[in-house]
């Protein structure tokens, strides 16, 4: 099976004056985070919030900037996330996909809104129970 890519819109959630960018992102449900190249972080003027040590696919470890907040839009969904500045290809990971209730369509090699919830994203939220 080939790689799954999708067009998503990214914007700086703190600066509505900046135009959003539409980019092609590799969809990877095995990766947790949104990853963006340095040039995207610069164009969106995203502020560095933190530094993170990450292990990349070849097993190497490196320190990268964690920027945000980034607004991601796809179809009728949006979410706000932080992003790791890493590599030369945007990567849409599991956290923003879950947040927007998106699913991978293997036959079309793309993502789509969850067909069980076509009009609004649905999330599972667990409360903490206290016992007497």
Residue, then its C-alpha position, 0 to 999 in steps of 0.5 A: x500500500x502506498x503513502x496517504x497524503x491530504x491537503x490541509x489548511x494551516x494558519x497561525x491561531x494567534x494572528x488572523x491577519x496572516x493568510x492561511x497556507x494549504x499544504x500536502x501532508x503525509x498522513x501517519x496514524x502511527x505518529x502522534x504529532x503534527x510536524x511541519x518544515x521550518x519554512x512553514x513555521x517561518x511563513x506562519x510566524x509561529x512562536x517557539x513554545x518549547x524544545x522537544x527531544x524526538x526519536x525519528x524513524x531511523x532511531x536517531x534522536x534530535x532536539x526540535x522546536x515545538x511551535x504554535x498554536x497552529x489551526x488545522x482545517x480539513x473539510x468541515x473540521x478544525x483543531x488547534x495544536x502545537x507542531x514539531x518543526x522537523x523535516x521537509x514534509x508536513x506530517x499529520x499525526x494521530x492527535x490532530x486526526x483524533x481531535x478532528x474525528x478524521x479517518x483514513x480511507x485506504x481505498x482512496x489513499x486519503x483522509x475523510x471525516x468520520x462517516x459515522x459523524x459527518x456534521x460534527x467531530x465527536x470525541x470521547x471524554x472520560x470524567x474522573x469518578x470519586x467514590x465515597 
